[in-house]
């Protein structure tokens, strides 16, 4: 696949428009379509996810920071396979060809301070080859100028039947 097909993007929409659902659907599709891609889901609101790794970094993010995040993420979601899986994803020969896509849900649901720190880190991640970020947000909690390297998509407010019809056509 061409890089253009899975670029950095922001999915914008009204409350209940299906942003989170679309984000999770894209995560599933990317995982099944691209064998060298590792999808990472981050829920930005609340304390449910591992967003603190990205929000606590004051200096420019390095690949070691991303690897540290991935190690903690794996340990959380698959503790029995954590060491072996982490070694494969970060240190094996195959790891050199792996690409990471961070699916970040709910940008509009974090504080202004968290927004500023997350924005800085998200833009830095995109500077590394093979690392991408896909974000969902309401338009009211988003500033286009902060994400100039991202493709913006706005969800239309479809009725349920139209949404199902649209997804099945895609």
Protein Blocks (a to p, Z undefined) as FASTA:
>chain_A
ZZklmccddddddehilmmmmmmmmmmmmmmmmmkbccddddfehjkbmmlmmmmpmbdc
dfklmmmmmmmmmmmmmmmlmmmmmmmmmmmmklmmpccddddehkllccfklmmmmmmm
mmmmmmpghiacdddddfklccfklmmmbccdddddddfklmmmmmmmZZ
